[in-house]
Amino acid sequence: MSKAGPASVEFRNVSMRYGAVTAVDTVSFAIEAGQLVTLLGPSGCGKTTTLRMIAGLEIASEGEILIGGKDVTHLSAADRDVSMVFQSYALFPHMSVMENAAYGPTVKGFAKAKAQEMALEKLALVGLKGFEKRYPSELSGGQQQRVAVARALVLEPQVLLFDEPLSNLDAKLRRRVRQEIRDLQQSLNLTVAYVTHDQEEALAVSDKIIVMSNARVAQQGSPRELYEAPADAFVADFIGDANLLDVAITSVTDGRADIALGPARLNLPARGLAAGPAKIAIRPHSLLVSEPGLPNGLPGIVRKSSYLGNHVDLIVESPVGELFVVSPDTQRPRAAGDSIALAFAETGLVLVP
């Protein structure tokens, strides 16, 4: 456990400019001590710059950054109690696993025996006991990742930062390692800021997600809040695919909207919208494949059908445009050219402000 325990992180109206380019624009958020918070967004949205500002590798142009309630805005990386796990792991190839893990305390002037003792403890924690004498080139990607985590943990920082830590791993290993990171974060009560562009990864590990778009925060909240109540069309589409469609709100009563979606009629929470044109986000698994002629359904024709083992992806032409549908029915998959109707699930349909 950390000397001081995990610390909170707070950004207050922080901006980062490189000449005329604004990489991060007036961003505010808080990470509570002991939480794992993900910065999520497409390439170039400002998430890695934000992470580097927490680390002190970039110094903010404007605003305040607090760690554990203390203003660190102008402190260098060396003067902040923060460790970063880089995308490339950045292990020293000429050093053994032990030497890599003991690097931090060695540089800080700890005696060799003490530095090794600290390293051993953290290597055991990440499941690498017995690997101390190996070199990075003798390890798998997942093992290298763990050495990088052990090295970052060894000085027990107040905040641990991860920059796209799983991007070099194959899909199966990604799932396992992300769970390991989450388990470690919870068992050690670490404050973690985690950057990814992979929305499934963000949903799986986070207490809170901060979605960034064009150098700003688009929305922040729990995975469920972002998935079920996206603030706008960008968030709806970025977190778990969505069909974004134009609808007409015909009337609003007691906070619920009557909606015309082509020939179908829906009734959903109005989310502050009034009668008139609006947008709806419909999750692909919330469109249920049924037989033609279904009352209050959307008629459609299957244009493409892809069998993916535990589900079938369909592209369906409908009166409201092309729809992406994920069907669990792998026993009777629909083929291109089939006429179908689409019904609507109870969940996964939301009006987008």
N, C-alpha and C positions, 0 to 999 in steps of 0.2 A: 504494500500500500504506500501511497505517496506520503511524503513527509507532511505536506500540508493538506492532503486529501484532494479530491477532484475540485476543480474551480469552474465557476460559471464564465461564460463569454458573452459580452454584449457589444453590439455595433450601434452607434448612434449617428445617423446621417453621414455614413462614411462614403467618400468618393475616391476614386483612383484615376488620375489622368496621366496619359503619356503624350505630352504635347497637345495636339488638337483632339486626340482620341480619348474618349471617356470609357474606361474598361469596366468600372463599377460606378453606378450613379445613385448617390443618396440612399444607401442601403441601411436599413435598421432591422435588427433581430436580436433575440436573446437565446442562448443555449443554457439550460439549467445544469447545475453541477450533477454529474452522474448520468447525463442523457446522451444518447447517440442521435445526432441531428445530421441529416443529409442535405447537402447542397446539390440540387438536381437541375439539369437543363441541357440544352443542345450545345455543341461546340461553339466557343466564342461568346457565351452568355455572361461571362464574368465570374463563374464559380471558382475556378482555380486561382484567379487573382484574389478573390475573397479569402480563400484558404491561406494563400501566401501572406496576406496581411495579418491573419491571426498569428502566423508563425513569426512574423517580423522579417520575412524575406523581401517583402515590399512594404514601404512606409506610406501610409494613407496621405493623399493630398489634402483631404478635408475630413472633418468629423472626429469622433472619439471611439477608441477601442478599449474596452475594459476586460481584464481577466481577473476573476475572483474579486471583483469590485474595485480593482486598482487600475488606474489609467496607464496603459502601456503603449499608447499611440505612437510615441516617438522612441520607444526602446528598440534596440537591435535584437536580432534573433537570439544571440548569446545571453541576453539579459532577460529573456522570457522563459518561464518554466513550461516549455512546450516542445513536443517531439513530432517529427513528421515521417510518415512512411511514403516514399515516393513510388510513382507508377513503375519505374524501372527497377525498384528495390534498392539500387545504388549500393550494392554490397561491394566490398573490396575483394577483387578476385584473388589477390596474392595472400589474403589472410584466411586462416581457418574460421570455422563457424564460431568457435570460442573467442578468437581475437576480434571478429566482427562484432559479436554481442558485447564484448568488454570494452569496445572502442570509446564509448562515452565517458565512463568513469576513469579510464586510463588518461584520456585527454584532460579531464578535470583534476588529475593529480592524485587519484586514489592509489594506494599501494597495489602492486600487481596481484597479490593473493586476494585482497578485498575485491578488486575489480572482477577477478575470475569467479569469486563466490557469488557476486551480484549477477554475473552473466549466467552462471549455472542455474541459479534459481529461476531466472526468466526463461531459459531454454527448456527447462523441465516443464514450466507452465504452458509452453506452446507445443509440447509433445516432441521435443528434439533431444531428450536425454540420450546419451550414447553417440550423438552426431558431432561432438565438440571438435574432433580432429579433422573432420572432412572439410573440403574446400567447396565454395559455391558451385564450381563446374561439376561437382560430383552429386549435386542435389537436383531433385525435380523442381519444377516451377512452384508447386505448392509448398515445398520445404524451404525454398529460397524466400518465399513470401513470409514464412514463419520466422526465419532468421531476422528479416527486416523488422518484424513486429517485436521480437525479443529485444533487438538492439534499441528500438524506440522506447520500449517499456523499462529498460534497465535503470534509468535514472528516475523512474517513477514520476513522470511529468504531471503537471496539473491538467494539461489538455493534450490529447493525442490526435494527430491529424492524419487522414488517409487521402491520398490523391489517386483516384481511379485504381485502387489496389488490386483489382481482380482482372484487369483488362488483358493481362498476359496469360491467363489460364483458360483451359478449355471449359465448355459449358458445365459439364458434370462436376468438375473440380471447383468451379466458381460457386456453385450452390453450397458445396461443403465448406469451403473456406469462408464464405460470407457468414455462415452459421457459426463457425469457430470464432470469428471476429466478434459477432454479437454475443456469444456465450462469455467470451473473455471480458468484454466491456461490462456485461452485467455482473459477472462474478467478482470482478475487481472494482466495480463501481467507478468506472472511468468516464471522464467527459470526453466524448469523441465528436469531431467534425469530420464528415466523410463526403468526398466529392465523387459523383458518378453521373454518367449520362444515361444509365440503364434504369428505367423506371421500375422494372420488376425487382431489381436489387434494392432500390430505395424503399419500395413497399415492404420488402422482407425484413429489413434490419432496423428501420428507423423508429424512434419515439416521435420525431417530428421531421417533416420534410419542408425545405425552403425551395420553392421552384423559382428559378431565375430565367429571365428572358430579356435580351437586349440590355444587359448591364443593370437591370432592376429586379426587385422581388415581385414576381407575378402573384404569388400566394404562398402562405405558410400555414401549416396545421398538421394534424395527425394524418397518417396514410389514409385512414377511412374518410376523414373530412374532405381531403383533396379528391378522393375517388368518387365519393357520393355527392359532393356539393362543390364542383369546380367553380372558381370565381369567374372564369371566362373561357372562350372557345380554345385558346392556346393550352390552358391547363387541362381542359377536358380531353383534348386530343393527345397531349403529351403523357398524361398518366393513364395508361391502359387505353388502348385504341378506342375511338368513338366515331360513330357516324354522326356528322354534324349536318343537320337538316334545317331548312326554312319551314316554319309552321305559322299558322295564324291562331292567335289567342282570341277566341270569340267572346268570352266573358270571364270575369273574375269574381268569385263569391267566397267570402270568409277565407281569403288567402289561398284559395285553390282556383286553378285556371282550367277552363274548358278549351280544348285545343283541337284544331283541324289539321291532320297530317294526311294530305291527299284525301282519299275516301274514308280514312279511319278517324275515329273520335277518341280523344284521351282526356283524362282528368288528372292533373298533377299539381304539386305545390307551386304557387305562382312566383316565389322567390323575389317578390317586390316588383314584378313586371305588370304592366297594364294591358288592356285589350289592344290588339294590333299585331303587326308582324313580329316574329321572334325567332330565336334559334333553339333547337333541342339537340342534346347529345344522347345518343342511344348506343349502349355497349353492344358489341357484336354478339355476345351470348344471351342478350336480352331480347333478341328477335327469334321467335320460336317457329320452326318450320312446320307447316300444316298443309292440309289438302286445299286445292282451289275452291273458291266459293264460300270461304269461311266468313261468317258475319263479323263486321267491324275489323276485318284483317286487311292487310295490304296485299293485293295481287302481285305476283312477280314471276319472272322467268329466270331460271338458273343459267348464268353465262359461263361460270367456271366452277369446278368442284375439285378440291385437293384433299386427299385422304392423308391424315397425319397421325395415324395410330389410335390415339384416344379421342380424337375429334375430327370433324371435317370442316374445312374452310370453304365457304361459298361466296361467290360474287353474284348478286341478284339484281336484275334490272327491275325497277318498280316505278310507279307513277311519281314518286318523289325523288327519283334519281337512283344511282347505283349504290347498293348497300353491301357492306361486308358483314357476313353472318358466320358465327362459329356454332356448329351443330354437334351435340354429343352423340347423335344417332349414327354410329359407324356400321350398324347392321344393315340399314337400308339407305345407303348414301344416295343423294340425288345426283343425277347426271346433267351435264350441260344440255339445255333445251327443255328440261322439265318445267311444267307449269306448277307453281306452288302458291300458297298464301302464307303471310307472316303474321303471327300474333305477337303480343307484347307481354313480357314477363312483368311481375309485380315490381321488381327493382331494376336499376340500371338505366332508367330513363329520367333525364333531368333537364329542365329549362335552363338555358345559359344566359346570365345577365349580359 
